[in-house]
Amino acid sequence: MASSSRSGENRPIHQDFIARIRYSNALPPPPFPPKLLDIPNTGLASGQYTAPGFASRLAREQPLNIEADAELGMPLDLVGMPGIFDGDESSIQAPAQAPQPHPHDKPLLRSLQQLGKPKTDNAAVSFLRRTEYISSAATKQHGSPLRALNANPVRRPPKRKSSPEPDKNSPAYVKRKIDQSFAVTEQNLKDRSRVRHPSKRNLRLVDAYPLLPDLEAFPDSGAYVTIKFLTNPVGKSDSYDTRLLNGIFRPIERTEAEETAIQAAREAYERDPKNHPKPNDSMHYDFYLNDNATSGRKFRQRFDVDNPDRDDEDLYTRQRESAGPCFQFNRLRAYETAQESELDHRSKYDEELIIAFNDDDTSLHQKAAYYYPVMQRSQIRPQRTKNIARKIGLADEDEQIIDQLDVEIDEPTDEIKEQSEKFKRDPYFLEDEEEEALAANGEDAQQNGDAHRAEERNGRSRSRSVPDHSDEEIDADGDEED
């Protein structure tokens, strides 16, 4: 780490040093040839082979096999060397300037560090340098000339573009990318063998579904709500309880005292959000289920718009004396909201979507995968506060618990249909927002125009109220001044 002073302040500067370090892995040859030793066989029971001193003792007992003569293997014949017997030893000493070695002998003069891989770059380098890969460099150096020619092809001048590249954030760029995606998708649908999984190469495409919005199924609120149970609502079982496919959540209405307390907490939070927490105004629900799986299956058939026999009155499982047939739902328990997140119409497609697959062509839907927007996500758990209040005797006396619901399925009203048609025309519900903005702007403009016209009228009235100065008044003023 290095530090520098700038404008009277010490600012630390982190600097990484990169150095190339090579470690030689070449082993020298053994100094002596292998030798067979006569080791007495004492057996494994004696423990000599596993003792630490066995190898040391064996090395001491075996002498070195070196046959040295009087001249230690290098005989020296001084006869014939000029001046050697006169005391001139220049003939047996190394010369002051070493002669140039023969080119064939240069590989023999390499050091131990150079006996490994051939050095690829002998040029001097600085201490700080970029990372280099020795193996790849060696491969490129010793590769074939044809491969080197292909690695460095002749660069052709780039073609001149017919039109400038649009900006990535421009509508033209987005439109072109969307058109390209549709073209690629059309080619993949014609030849499904072209479709490849991005990571698992052994998978193949079996079937394809177009992803479409189900505009016919938009509710009057414009989006759906997903509710997740934090605990199992029914008892443990080895099979899935199909009654959970069509449960009913009935919101529990708050009392006047609860509404007053929440409103007061909301006003305090709006005044001073730092010192007052945001009030928890989440909903509580009563959860209802069918009494058996058969009733739940018939309810789904009666509620299914693609079922041709959905108007059959025999699908109802209960018969009331005065009101007619119905489906009966029994109260399971009360739930409270543990966590809740809410979006708006502009962001309801961004975080989570509900996907439904339709495998067969029906009267209302084609074969496709339909997606539905989600505007609210809630996690619920069994209600605890009311249960504790009931046990200690503090429950509200006016609290009414509905243990049973009689449900009859009917067509939506004209008002609900009209509201749903708005989301069918505009899934983001921007038309009403723009109309409200235009109406607000029109009201402001009208108010500004009225104020401007009022100011003009006031100005004209003030101009009319000021009398014109006649010649007589001017003369009179002049006489008075004299």
Rosetta blueprint (number, residue, H / E / L):
1 M L
2 A E
3 S E
4 S E
5 S E
6 R E
7 S L
8 G L
9 E E
10 N E
11 R E
12 P E
13 I E
14 H L
15 Q L
16 D L
17 F L
18 I L
19 A L
20 R L
21 I L
22 R L
23 Y L
24 S L
25 N L
26 A L
27 L L
28 P L
29 P L
30 P L
31 P L
32 F L
33 P L
34 P L
35 K L
36 L L
37 L L
38 D L
39 I L
40 P L
41 N L
42 T L
43 G L
44 L H
45 A H
46 S H
47 G L
48 Q L
49 Y L
50 T L
51 A L
52 P L
53 G H
54 F H
55 A H
56 S H
57 R H
58 L H
59 A H
60 R H
61 E H
62 Q L
63 P L
64 L L
65 N L
66 I L
67 E L
68 A L
69 D L
70 A L
71 E L
72 L L
73 G L
74 M L
75 P L
76 L L
77 D L
78 L L
79 V L
80 G L
81 M L
82 P L
83 G L
84 I L
85 F L
86 D L
87 G L
88 D L
89 E L
90 S L
91 S L
92 I L
93 Q L
94 A L
95 P L
96 A L
97 Q L
98 A L
99 P L
100 Q L
101 P L
102 H L
103 P H
104 H H
105 D H
106 K H
107 P H
108 L H
109 L H
110 R L
111 S L
112 L H
113 Q H
114 Q H
115 L L
116 G L
117 K L
118 P L
119 K L
120 T L
121 D L
122 N L
123 A L
124 A L
125 V L
126 S L
127 F L
128 L L
129 R L
130 R L
131 T L
132 E L
133 Y L
134 I H
135 S H
136 S H
137 A H
138 A H
139 T H
140 K H
141 Q H
142 H L
143 G L
144 S L
145 P H
146 L H
147 R H
148 A H
149 L H
150 N H
151 A H
152 N L
153 P L
154 V L
155 R L
156 R L
157 P L
158 P L
159 K L
160 R L
161 K L
162 S L
163 S L
164 P L
165 E L
166 P L
167 D L
168 K L
169 N L
170 S L
171 P H
172 A H
173 Y H
174 V H
175 K H
176 R H
177 K H
178 I H
179 D H
180 Q H
181 S H
182 F H
183 A H
184 V H
185 T H
186 E H
187 Q H
188 N H
189 L H
190 K H
191 D L
192 R H
193 S H
194 R H
195 V L
196 R L
197 H L
198 P L
199 S L
200 K L
201 R L
202 N L
203 L L
204 R L
205 L L
206 V L
207 D L
208 A L
209 Y L
210 P L
211 L E
212 L E
213 P E
214 D L
215 L H
216 E H
217 A H
218 F L
219 P L
220 D L
221 S L
222 G L
223 A L
224 Y E
225 V E
226 T E
227 I E
228 K E
229 F E
230 L L
231 T L
232 N L
233 P L
234 V L
235 G L
236 K L
237 S L
238 D L
239 S L
240 Y L
241 D L
242 T H
243 R H
244 L H
245 L H
246 N H
247 G L
248 I E
249 F E
250 R E
251 P E
252 I L
253 E L
254 R L
255 T L
256 E H
257 A H
258 E H
259 E H
260 T H
261 A H
262 I H
263 Q H
264 A H
265 A H
266 R H
267 E H
268 A H
269 Y H
270 E H
271 R H
272 D L
273 P L
274 K L
275 N L
276 H L
277 P L
278 K L
279 P L
280 N L
281 D L
282 S L
283 M L
284 H E
285 Y E
286 D E
287 F E
288 Y E
289 L E
290 N E
291 D L
292 N L
293 A H
294 T H
295 S H
296 G H
297 R H
298 K H
299 F H
300 R H
301 Q H
302 R H
303 F H
304 D L
305 V L
306 D L
307 N L
308 P L
309 D L
310 R L
311 D L
312 D L
313 E H
314 D H
315 L H
316 Y L
317 T L
318 R E
319 Q E
320 R E
321 E L
322 S L
323 A L
324 G E
325 P E
326 C E
327 F E
328 Q E
329 F E
330 N E
331 R E
332 L E
333 R E
334 A E
335 Y E
336 E E
337 T E
338 A E
339 Q E
340 E E
341 S E
342 E E
343 L L
344 D L
345 H L
346 R L
347 S L
348 K L
349 Y L
350 D L
351 E L
352 E L
353 L E
354 I E
355 I E
356 A E
357 F E
358 N E
359 D L
360 D L
361 D L
362 T L
363 S L
364 L L
365 H L
366 Q L
367 K L
368 A E
369 A E
370 Y E
371 Y E
372 Y E
373 P E
374 V E
375 M E
376 Q E
377 R E
378 S E
379 Q E
380 I E
381 R E
382 P E
383 Q L
384 R L
385 T H
386 K H
387 N H
388 I H
389 A H
390 R H
391 K H
392 I H
393 G L
394 L L
395 A L
396 D L
397 E L
398 D L
399 E L
400 Q L
401 I L
402 I L
403 D L
404 Q E
405 L E
406 D E
407 V E
408 E L
409 I L
410 D L
411 E L
412 P L
413 T L
414 D H
415 E H
416 I H
417 K H
418 E H
419 Q H
420 S H
421 E H
422 K H
423 F H
424 K H
425 R H
426 D L
427 P L
428 Y L
429 F L
430 L H
431 E H
432 D H
433 E H
434 E H
435 E H
436 E H
437 A H
438 L H
439 A H
440 A H
441 N H
442 G H
443 E H
444 D H
445 A H
446 Q H
447 Q H
448 N H
449 G H
450 D H
451 A H
452 H H
453 R H
454 A H
455 E H
456 E H
457 R H
458 N H
459 G H
460 R H
461 S H
462 R H
463 S H
464 R H
465 S H
466 V L
467 P L
468 D L
469 H L
470 S L
471 D H
472 E H
473 E H
474 I H
475 D H
476 A H
477 D H
478 G H
479 D H
480 E H
481 E H
482 D L
